[in-house]
């Protein structure tokens, strides 16, 4: 049986705890520095508190230290790694190979997707270096994932299942740094790919005007979870460390329910990696929270419809079509229930996304705060703010409890009370000395009722077994005391056993995959320890990272590369369209800056160069 974790994002302690309540088996969170989302940092004290509360449910806490490091940051990063280890973190997610050259705590390291993990060879090498878990590139198909698992079965594979998608291979995007001096590899991405561009051919003709040609839809692989598990994925990751609490609650709960359905059908194959059962106070719906439209990306092979070129904003879920418009209200068809305060949007005749707030609803009559301009009969309306759902998610909306069975037994000189966690082999108990007298009335129901009272704890008692002699009278105060002592000790045992990590071995000598090769700026080497690492693995020349040396990357540096192809997306694939536009093609920003596109049809890749 394979243990599976649902891995949820957390921008802060509050979001992390809600992710756990709503079904996460693990959470990933940024520390105060060196995380790939600079705006989502957290103190060591908050992470310590998170670890303590998470470990009760045997939920793991992964901390992101996945930026590239400068020389003057190395010692601070090393000290932070030790502080996080001592705080109880279960793993560090890293990109910079400098961590392998430091004196590190014996904490597992996970290979960030920023390392660009796309091949069995890369996965094997990272395993040999001592990485316990590898975060695979989003672009991989199911057969590619399965092949990595087949060839490297002893490394845990983490795959993305939901959230925003970078158009470039992770770790290989330099557009933000080059254009705005904000490094994506330093946690400061300026979202270059969400900007509008003109697409021009070699003769200056405009093929697309001010369209979001690089803005991909959001990933949604909820329909393919079982196939991902069968391909070897053991950690299913939701993207979104900048998302709000409502988003995390809704998305985590949705994937929790889907996974539990799979586990119920295939109990011999898969189980969840943490403890607890959930009750939800709402019905999770992925379309009801922020999304740019959905795609499963390249999971089933090369497809179109990956981008939403009209807008990078959230359009939400379709709720109907406009049937009539008056000066005061709009009439829409459809079955969705609209509420006062909902936010609706539509695309106008120019393809621009526009929105309005609904002040009042009467039947299918919608009275906006202001009548929207550009709305036409026949236009599809979408809801990108659901007032009722937001109200539900602003309150406690889920409960997670660990089911127990208490067994109270008579012993020589007293009693023993054991608590077993249902569905596991875990049991904890204590013995108590007490000489009980026989009661005049039946005591079993009173004892069962008192032992079952676990309000305010992470546990729920589902069954009480009494193995008593006669009909002993045990005072309520003693029953409460025994129960509380067992629960306290059980809680401490769960927390301590979760953090008793085996020392992680990281090998100092492995194969030299860079023998005789140069490491270009695409290797993101920004410090002397990373340089030493690559030299030790056979590199003969190492370029500095773009963040250190713009001039060293050439006149027209490569800024992006990936599997997404504008030509395929717009119906002009060079392999199949004889009337494809004249090469080269260019993207042009509104301020006039141009970027040359190159299409490698053999690899089915697109590259974006500065001009």
LUMPA-33045 format. One record per residue (C-alpha): y, x, z; residue number from 1; residue in one letter. Coordinates in pm, whole numbers, plus 50000, padded with zeros to 5 digits. Layout:
N
py, px, pz, pos, code
Y, X, Z, NUM, a .
...
This chain:
611
py, px, pz, pos, code
50000, 50000, 50000, 1, x .
50342, 50136, 49901, 2, x .
50637, 50096, 50133, 3, x .
50950, 49980, 49949, 4, x .
51311, 50002, 50061, 5, x .
51606, 49790, 49952, 6, x .
51900, 50032, 49973, 7, x .
52242, 49876, 50030, 8, x .
52595, 50018, 50008, 9, x .
52837, 50022, 50299, 10, x .
53204, 50114, 50292, 11, x .
53225, 50101, 50672, 12, x .
53034, 50025, 50992, 13, x .
53095, 49649, 50973, 14, x .
52966, 49626, 50616, 15, x .
52663, 49838, 50702, 16, x .
52565, 49613, 50992, 17, x .
52603, 49304, 50773, 18, x .
52388, 49468, 50505, 19, x .
52117, 49518, 50768, 20, x .
52146, 49158, 50890, 21, x .
52112, 49035, 50532, 22, x .
51800, 49231, 50445, 23, x .
51862, 49600, 50378, 24, x .
51582, 49845, 50458, 25, x .
51824, 50137, 50426, 26, x .
52199, 50178, 50388, 27, x .
52406, 50456, 50237, 28, x .
52751, 50529, 50371, 29, x .
53018, 50794, 50329, 30, x .
53122, 51040, 50597, 31, x .
53483, 51133, 50662, 32, x .
53484, 51374, 50368, 33, x .
53280, 51489, 50067, 34, x .
53158, 51147, 49951, 35, x .
53179, 51036, 49587, 36, x .
53395, 50741, 49697, 37, x .
53687, 50909, 49872, 38, x .
53825, 50570, 49980, 39, x .
53507, 50487, 50174, 40, x .
53493, 50749, 50449, 41, x .
53368, 50697, 50805, 42, x .
53379, 50891, 51131, 43, x .
53072, 51060, 51277, 44, x .
53103, 50833, 51581, 45, x .
53078, 50522, 51359, 46, x .
52775, 50668, 51183, 47, x .
52616, 50746, 51520, 48, x .
52665, 50384, 51627, 49, x .
52526, 50264, 51296, 50, x .
52215, 50481, 51331, 51, x .
52147, 50349, 51679, 52, x .
52166, 49986, 51569, 53, x .
51987, 50040, 51239, 54, x .
51694, 50227, 51385, 55, x .
51595, 49934, 51606, 56, x .
51487, 49766, 51281, 57, x .
51360, 50099, 51144, 58, x .
51635, 50080, 50886, 59, x .
51731, 50424, 50756, 60, x .
52084, 50558, 50724, 61, x .
52166, 50789, 50434, 62, x .
52502, 50966, 50432, 63, x .
52670, 51067, 50108, 64, x .
52797, 51425, 50084, 65, x .
52775, 51418, 49707, 66, x .
53097, 51574, 49583, 67, x .
53124, 51927, 49451, 68, x .
53265, 52166, 49710, 69, x .
53536, 52429, 49697, 70, x .
53494, 52763, 49875, 71, x .
53733, 52670, 50153, 72, x .
53531, 52353, 50223, 73, x .
53186, 52507, 50260, 74, x .
53196, 52570, 50633, 75, x .
53340, 52226, 50708, 76, x .
53067, 52066, 50495, 77, x .
52797, 52266, 50675, 78, x .
52930, 52168, 51016, 79, x .
52955, 51804, 50909, 80, x .
52592, 51812, 50795, 81, x .
52488, 51927, 51144, 82, x .
52703, 51662, 51311, 83, x .
52547, 51389, 51098, 84, x .
52199, 51518, 51175, 85, x .
52274, 51511, 51547, 86, x .
52421, 51160, 51509, 87, x .
52084, 51037, 51381, 88, x .
52131, 51021, 51002, 89, x .
51800, 51004, 50819, 90, x .
51903, 51192, 50503, 91, x .
52199, 51342, 50322, 92, x .
52266, 51257, 49956, 93, x .
52406, 51569, 49790, 94, x .
52510, 51700, 49448, 95, x .
52631, 52055, 49515, 96, x .
52356, 52319, 49518, 97, x .
52561, 52510, 49778, 98, x .
52381, 52301, 50041, 99, x .
52060, 52486, 49950, 100, x .
52229, 52818, 50025, 101, x .
52362, 52717, 50368, 102, x .
52208, 52724, 50712, 103, x .
52133, 52353, 50718, 104, x .
51976, 52126, 50979, 105, x .
51616, 52016, 50914, 106, x .
51728, 51689, 50760, 107, x .
51591, 51549, 50433, 108, x .
51812, 51594, 50128, 109, x .
51826, 51339, 49848, 110, x .
51925, 51447, 49499, 111, x .
52231, 51242, 49402, 112, x .
52244, 51075, 49063, 113, x .
52547, 51302, 49010, 114, x .
52294, 51582, 48939, 115, x .
52202, 51384, 48624, 116, x .
51832, 51327, 48690, 117, x .
51676, 51212, 48363, 118, x .
51356, 51409, 48299, 119, x .
51021, 51489, 48462, 120, x .
51115, 51857, 48451, 121, x .
51431, 51792, 48651, 122, x .
51244, 51577, 48904, 123, x .
50974, 51845, 48946, 124, x .
51232, 52119, 48994, 125, x .
51422, 51915, 49254, 126, x .
51095, 51844, 49435, 127, x .
51016, 52215, 49437, 128, x .
51358, 52286, 49583, 129, x .
51273, 52056, 49874, 130, x .
51447, 51731, 49781, 131, x .
51254, 51440, 49927, 132, x .
51406, 51168, 49713, 133, x .
51556, 51177, 49364, 134, x .
51814, 50923, 49248, 135, x .
51733, 50863, 48883, 136, x .
51997, 50821, 48613, 137, x .
52086, 50460, 48537, 138, x .
52018, 50508, 48164, 139, x .
51640, 50548, 48195, 140, x .
51401, 50289, 48054, 141, x .
51093, 50161, 48236, 142, x .
50857, 50388, 48033, 143, x .
51076, 50690, 48111, 144, x .
51071, 50612, 48484, 145, x .
50695, 50559, 48475, 146, x .
50647, 50893, 48298, 147, x .
50847, 51075, 48566, 148, x .
50636, 50909, 48835, 149, x .
50314, 50993, 48652, 150, x .
50402, 51360, 48614, 151, x .
50572, 51405, 48953, 152, x .
50398, 51150, 49178, 153, x .
50485, 51326, 49504, 154, x .
50862, 51274, 49489, 155, x .
51018, 50945, 49593, 156, x .
51211, 50779, 49310, 157, x .
51530, 50588, 49383, 158, x .
51661, 50362, 49105, 159, x .
51971, 50147, 49068, 160, x .
51912, 49773, 49038, 161, x .
52259, 49622, 49068, 162, x .
52630, 49694, 49039, 163, x .
52883, 49885, 48833, 164, x .
52771, 50126, 48561, 165, x .
52937, 50451, 48456, 166, x .
52956, 50485, 48078, 167, x .
52888, 50859, 48097, 168, x .
52587, 51031, 48247, 169, x .
52666, 51069, 48617, 170, x .
52813, 51405, 48703, 171, x .
52903, 51459, 48337, 172, x .
53231, 51265, 48320, 173, x .
53551, 51469, 48317, 174, x .
53793, 51219, 48163, 175, x .
53956, 51130, 48494, 176, x .
54003, 51496, 48586, 177, x .
54129, 51595, 48241, 178, x .
54370, 51303, 48196, 179, x .
54486, 51229, 48550, 180, x .
54385, 51534, 48762, 181, x .
54154, 51307, 48965, 182, x .
53800, 51438, 48971, 183, x .
53510, 51192, 48956, 184, x .
53296, 51472, 49098, 185, x .
53533, 51491, 49394, 186, x .
53531, 51118, 49471, 187, x .
53861, 51036, 49301, 188, x .
53762, 50865, 48974, 189, x .
54062, 50698, 48808, 190, x .
53840, 50455, 48611, 191, x .
53931, 50593, 48267, 192, x .
53647, 50388, 48118, 193, x .
53809, 50059, 48229, 194, x .
54126, 50121, 48024, 195, x .
54207, 49950, 47689, 196, x .
54183, 50161, 47373, 197, x .
54246, 50135, 47001, 198, x .
53952, 50242, 46787, 199, x .
54067, 50430, 46475, 200, x .
53881, 50574, 46180, 201, x .
53947, 50914, 46021, 202, x .
54220, 50768, 45799, 203, x .
54410, 50611, 46090, 204, x .
54300, 50252, 46028, 205, x .
54274, 50049, 46352, 206, x .
53928, 49892, 46379, 207, x .
53975, 49751, 46729, 208, x .
54309, 49710, 46902, 209, x .
54356, 49742, 47277, 210, x .
54000, 49659, 47371, 211, x .
53807, 49785, 47672, 212, x .
53557, 49967, 47454, 213, x .
53410, 50182, 47732, 214, x .
53396, 49916, 48003, 215, x .
53033, 49833, 48067, 216, x .
52905, 49514, 48223, 217, x .
52749, 49527, 48568, 218, x .
52383, 49606, 48612, 219, x .
52150, 49323, 48713, 220, x .
51779, 49404, 48723, 221, x .
51675, 49124, 48955, 222, x .
51437, 48987, 48689, 223, x .
51255, 49322, 48660, 224, x .
51197, 49427, 49020, 225, x .
50819, 49402, 48997, 226, x .
50812, 49616, 48681, 227, x .
51031, 49876, 48854, 228, x .
50792, 49893, 49148, 229, x .
50495, 49928, 48913, 230, x .
50680, 50210, 48734, 231, x .
50697, 50407, 49059, 232, x .
51032, 50316, 49213, 233, x .
51019, 50306, 49594, 234, x .
51391, 50275, 49669, 235, x .
51591, 50002, 49495, 236, x .
51961, 50077, 49513, 237, x .
52257, 49842, 49500, 238, x .
52581, 50009, 49390, 239, x .
52907, 49922, 49563, 240, x .
53048, 50135, 49845, 241, x .
53394, 50000, 49765, 242, x .
53285, 49635, 49762, 243, x .
53383, 49391, 50036, 244, x .
53157, 49243, 50300, 245, x .
53108, 48910, 50120, 246, x .
52980, 49090, 49809, 247, x .
52733, 49299, 50009, 248, x .
52606, 49001, 50207, 249, x .
52543, 48793, 49897, 250, x .
52384, 49060, 49677, 251, x .
52164, 49210, 49950, 252, x .
52039, 48865, 50054, 253, x .
51957, 48777, 49692, 254, x .
51749, 49092, 49637, 255, x .
51584, 49055, 49978, 256, x .
51454, 48713, 49881, 257, x .
51328, 48832, 49541, 258, x .
51147, 49130, 49692, 259, x .
50989, 48924, 49968, 260, x .
50849, 48691, 49702, 261, x .
50683, 48990, 49535, 262, x .
50544, 49122, 49863, 263, x .
50401, 48779, 49946, 264, x .
50218, 48769, 49610, 265, x .
50097, 49129, 49623, 266, x .
50039, 49218, 49990, 267, x .
49778, 49481, 49902, 268, x .
50023, 49670, 49680, 269, x .
50367, 49658, 49840, 270, x .
50539, 49603, 50173, 271, x .
50889, 49648, 50306, 272, x .
50980, 49968, 50487, 273, x .
51170, 49817, 50781, 274, x .
51117, 49550, 51044, 275, x .
51247, 49199, 51084, 276, x .
51255, 48853, 50935, 277, x .
51567, 48685, 50802, 278, x .
51725, 48345, 50806, 279, x .
52025, 48283, 50579, 280, x .
52300, 48028, 50622, 281, x .
52377, 48016, 50249, 282, x .
52208, 48031, 49910, 283, x .
52271, 48375, 49753, 284, x .
52391, 48372, 49390, 285, x .
52472, 48692, 49204, 286, x .
52713, 48526, 48963, 287, x .
52922, 48385, 49247, 288, x .
53071, 48720, 49352, 289, x .
53249, 48995, 49160, 290, x .
53084, 49081, 48830, 291, x .
53188, 49182, 48480, 292, x .
52897, 48999, 48326, 293, x .
52544, 49133, 48352, 294, x .
52307, 49365, 48167, 295, x .
51978, 49533, 48257, 296, x .
52118, 49833, 48066, 297, x .
51849, 50034, 47883, 298, x .
51560, 49918, 48101, 299, x .
51372, 49768, 47805, 300, x .
51507, 50010, 47546, 301, x .
51822, 50028, 47337, 302, x .
52016, 49701, 47321, 303, x .
52364, 49571, 47249, 304, x .
52587, 49354, 47466, 305, x .
52631, 49633, 47721, 306, x .
53011, 49619, 47735, 307, x .
53266, 49350, 47801, 308, x .
53535, 49478, 47569, 309, x .
53772, 49190, 47646, 310, x .
53830, 49263, 48013, 311, x .
53709, 49491, 48295, 312, x .
53785, 49218, 48548, 313, x .
53547, 48973, 48709, 314, x .
53507, 48649, 48516, 315, x .
53256, 48504, 48761, 316, x .
53014, 48226, 48665, 317, x .
53061, 47957, 48400, 318, x .
53139, 47613, 48549, 319, x .
53206, 47399, 48243, 320, x .
53413, 47332, 47932, 321, x .
53764, 47183, 47913, 322, x .
53744, 46824, 47786, 323, x .
54109, 46722, 47811, 324, x .
54445, 46853, 47932, 325, x .
54745, 46659, 48065, 326, x .
55076, 46775, 48208, 327, x .
54935, 46769, 48561, 328, x .
54562, 46820, 48547, 329, x .
54262, 46946, 48351, 330, x .
53937, 46759, 48298, 331, x .
53621, 46971, 48271, 332, x .
53257, 46883, 48215, 333, x .
52963, 47060, 48378, 334, x .
52771, 47011, 48700, 335, x .
52930, 47280, 48918, 336, x .
53107, 47145, 49224, 337, x .
53468, 47268, 49226, 338, x .
53658, 47291, 49554, 339, x .
54023, 47307, 49653, 340, x .
54124, 47673, 49649, 341, x .
53875, 47788, 49385, 342, x .
53993, 48051, 49139, 343, x .
53915, 47970, 48774, 344, x .
53966, 48180, 48463, 345, x .
53928, 48168, 48084, 346, x .
53978, 48378, 47774, 347, x .
54278, 48271, 47563, 348, x .
54311, 48284, 47183, 349, x .
54399, 48655, 47201, 350, x .
54090, 48736, 47406, 351, x .
54291, 48799, 47724, 352, x .
54142, 48689, 48057, 353, x .
54375, 48449, 48238, 354, x .
54331, 48272, 48567, 355, x .
54465, 47997, 48788, 356, x .
54405, 47849, 49132, 357, x .
54288, 47493, 49183, 358, x .
54504, 47314, 49438, 359, x .
54323, 46982, 49437, 360, x .
54010, 46829, 49285, 361, x .
53950, 46462, 49212, 362, x .
53616, 46395, 49042, 363, x .
53632, 46626, 48738, 364, x .
54013, 46636, 48742, 365, x .
54143, 46980, 48837, 366, x .
54503, 47004, 48957, 367, x .
54617, 47368, 48926, 368, x .
54882, 47538, 49136, 369, x .
55053, 47602, 48800, 370, x .
54933, 47471, 48465, 371, x .
54790, 47773, 48280, 372, x .
54935, 47875, 47945, 373, x .
54699, 47924, 47654, 374, x .
54429, 47685, 47776, 375, x .
54272, 47476, 47499, 376, x .
54027, 47185, 47479, 377, x .
53681, 47330, 47431, 378, x .
53759, 47648, 47630, 379, x .
53489, 47763, 47871, 380, x .
53602, 47785, 48231, 381, x .
53454, 48032, 48479, 382, x .
53493, 48058, 48854, 383, x .
53572, 48405, 48989, 384, x .
53665, 48290, 49339, 385, x .
53438, 48043, 49517, 386, x .
53626, 47905, 49816, 387, x .
53325, 47744, 49985, 388, x .
53104, 48052, 49948, 389, x .
53379, 48282, 50072, 390, x .
53427, 48058, 50376, 391, x .
53054, 48069, 50447, 392, x .
53040, 48446, 50410, 393, x .
53345, 48499, 50631, 394, x .
53137, 48373, 50924, 395, x .
52799, 48488, 51058, 396, x .
52573, 48402, 50767, 397, x .
52235, 48560, 50846, 398, x .
52013, 48649, 51136, 399, x .
51752, 48922, 51152, 400, x .
51491, 48925, 51426, 401, x .
51174, 49125, 51488, 402, x .
50883, 48889, 51568, 403, x .
50685, 48972, 51885, 404, x .
50372, 48865, 52062, 405, x .
50377, 48901, 52440, 406, x .
50052, 48946, 52629, 407, x .
50062, 48907, 53007, 408, x .
49740, 49020, 53172, 409, x .
49616, 49035, 53529, 410, x .
49532, 49388, 53646, 411, x .
49409, 49544, 53964, 412, x .
49705, 49518, 54197, 413, x .
49937, 49342, 53960, 414, x .
50009, 49257, 53596, 415, x .
50071, 49424, 53262, 416, x .
50308, 49295, 52997, 417, x .
50269, 49414, 52638, 418, x .
50491, 49342, 52340, 419, x .
50334, 49374, 51994, 420, x .
50543, 49366, 51677, 421, x .
50375, 49117, 51448, 422, x .
50261, 49248, 51113, 423, x .
50241, 49605, 51242, 424, x .
50024, 49815, 51472, 425, x .
50319, 49884, 51703, 426, x .
50280, 49780, 52064, 427, x .
50456, 49875, 52386, 428, x .
50382, 49770, 52741, 429, x .
50429, 49835, 53111, 430, x .
50237, 49767, 53430, 431, x .
50389, 49607, 53737, 432, x .
50258, 49588, 54091, 433, x .
50273, 49240, 54237, 434, x .
50041, 49029, 54444, 435, x .
50072, 48670, 54334, 436, x .
49972, 48364, 54528, 437, x .
49809, 48062, 54366, 438, x .
50056, 47798, 54260, 439, x .
50020, 47430, 54335, 440, x .
50130, 47323, 53986, 441, x .
50031, 47449, 53640, 442, x .
50225, 47768, 53562, 443, x .
50129, 47860, 53206, 444, x .
50404, 47669, 53024, 445, x .
50670, 47796, 53265, 446, x .
50558, 48159, 53214, 447, x .
50542, 48124, 52836, 448, x .
50885, 47965, 52827, 449, x .
51043, 48236, 53041, 450, x .
50892, 48528, 52852, 451, x .
51003, 48377, 52520, 452, x .
51372, 48385, 52611, 453, x .
51499, 48677, 52400, 454, x .
51845, 48556, 52305, 455, x .
52095, 48837, 52255, 456, x .
51826, 49085, 52151, 457, x .
51699, 49187, 51805, 458, x .
51365, 49019, 51884, 459, x .
51210, 48673, 51873, 460, x .
50894, 48577, 52056, 461, x .
50655, 48387, 51834, 462, x .
50354, 48382, 52062, 463, x .
50262, 48440, 52427, 464, x .
49906, 48516, 52532, 465, x .
49816, 48481, 52899, 466, x .
49512, 48660, 53034, 467, x .
49539, 48558, 53395, 468, x .
49305, 48496, 53683, 469, x .
49354, 48156, 53836, 470, x .
49698, 47998, 53843, 471, x .
49930, 48268, 53981, 472, x .
50287, 48196, 54082, 473, x .
50532, 48458, 53947, 474, x .
50900, 48403, 54029, 475, x .
51142, 48357, 53737, 476, x .
51340, 48660, 53851, 477, x .
51031, 48882, 53817, 478, x .
50934, 48743, 53479, 479, x .
51287, 48806, 53355, 480, x .
51288, 49157, 53497, 481, x .
50948, 49246, 53344, 482, x .
51046, 49104, 53006, 483, x .
51381, 49287, 53005, 484, x .
51222, 49618, 53102, 485, x .
50965, 49594, 52823, 486, x .
51230, 49496, 52567, 487, x .
51459, 49781, 52678, 488, x .
51180, 50037, 52654, 489, x .
51062, 49895, 52319, 490, x .
51415, 49918, 52179, 491, x .
51451, 50279, 52296, 492, x .
51110, 50364, 52150, 493, x .
51201, 50221, 51810, 494, x .
51529, 50412, 51806, 495, x .
51382, 50744, 51916, 496, x .
51073, 50736, 51695, 497, x .
51284, 50661, 51390, 498, x .
51492, 50974, 51438, 499, x .
51206, 51215, 51519, 500, x .
51217, 51369, 51176, 501, x .
50980, 51639, 51068, 502, x .
51148, 51966, 50977, 503, x .
51222, 51962, 50607, 504, x .
51099, 52265, 50418, 505, x .
51327, 52381, 50139, 506, x .
51181, 52652, 49921, 507, x .
51384, 52964, 49850, 508, x .
51180, 53076, 49551, 509, x .
51082, 52838, 49274, 510, x .
51058, 52866, 48899, 511, x .
51370, 52996, 48723, 512, x .
51463, 52715, 48481, 513, x .
51789, 52888, 48382, 514, x .
51628, 53217, 48283, 515, x .
51855, 53386, 48031, 516, x .
52079, 53078, 48003, 517, x .
52445, 53021, 48073, 518, x .
52559, 52746, 48306, 519, x .
52867, 52588, 48149, 520, x .
53134, 52383, 48322, 521, x .
52892, 52090, 48289, 522, x .
52703, 52248, 48580, 523, x .
52996, 52166, 48814, 524, x .
52992, 52504, 48990, 525, x .
53301, 52517, 49213, 526, x .
53206, 52765, 49487, 527, x .
53038, 53103, 49536, 528, x .
52727, 52959, 49704, 529, x .
52650, 52731, 49409, 530, x .
52709, 53030, 49181, 531, x .
52466, 53238, 49386, 532, x .
52210, 52958, 49365, 533, x .
52216, 52948, 48983, 534, x .
52207, 53327, 48955, 535, x .
51902, 53323, 49179, 536, x .
51740, 53080, 48936, 537, x .
51788, 53293, 48629, 538, x .
52135, 53206, 48496, 539, x .
52307, 53498, 48322, 540, x .
52659, 53356, 48304, 541, x .
52828, 53080, 48500, 542, x .
53145, 52899, 48402, 543, x .
53371, 52751, 48665, 544, x .
53391, 52375, 48708, 545, x .
53666, 52196, 48516, 546, x .
53834, 52121, 48848, 547, x .
53900, 52496, 48882, 548, x .
53973, 52601, 48526, 549, x .
54099, 52357, 48264, 550, x .
54170, 52641, 48025, 551, x .
53812, 52771, 48042, 552, x .
53661, 52457, 47890, 553, x .
53808, 52506, 47543, 554, x .
54067, 52334, 47328, 555, x .
53877, 52007, 47280, 556, x .
53644, 51981, 47579, 557, x .
53359, 51734, 47610, 558, x .
53476, 51468, 47854, 559, x .
53192, 51215, 47842, 560, x .
52840, 51185, 47709, 561, x .
52588, 50907, 47741, 562, x .
52356, 50661, 47570, 563, x .
52613, 50389, 47525, 564, x .
52735, 50382, 47163, 565, x .
53051, 50206, 47048, 566, x .
52922, 50186, 46690, 567, x .
52600, 50015, 46794, 568, x .
52790, 49784, 47028, 569, x .
53030, 49677, 46752, 570, x .
52757, 49638, 46488, 571, x .
52817, 49958, 46289, 572, x .
52520, 50178, 46382, 573, x .
52509, 50477, 46148, 574, x .
52132, 50439, 46119, 575, x .
52145, 50089, 45977, 576, x .
52496, 50008, 45849, 577, x .
52577, 50157, 45510, 578, x .
52935, 50036, 45549, 579, x .
52993, 50218, 45879, 580, x .
53352, 50337, 45925, 581, x .
53454, 50683, 45806, 582, x .
53397, 50964, 46053, 583, x .
53530, 51095, 46280, 584, x .
53638, 50801, 46492, 585, x .
53900, 50819, 46765, 586, x .
53990, 50630, 47078, 587, x .
54362, 50604, 47144, 588, x .
54525, 50509, 47475, 589, x .
54842, 50302, 47482, 590, x .
55040, 50620, 47563, 591, x .
54918, 50783, 47240, 592, x .
54656, 51022, 47374, 593, x .
54355, 51048, 47143, 594, x .
53986, 51120, 47202, 595, x .
53739, 51210, 46930, 596, x .
53400, 51040, 46920, 597, x .
53085, 51219, 46809, 598, x .
52756, 51040, 46749, 599, x .
52429, 51229, 46790, 600, x .
52194, 50986, 46618, 601, x .
51889, 51206, 46677, 602, x .
51932, 51171, 47054, 603, x .
52103, 50832, 47022, 604, x .
52398, 50958, 47226, 605, x .
52774, 50926, 47205, 606, x .
53013, 51199, 47311, 607, x .
53385, 51175, 47385, 608, x .
53606, 51483, 47331, 609, x .
53967, 51549, 47419, 610, x .
54198, 51607, 47121, 611, x .
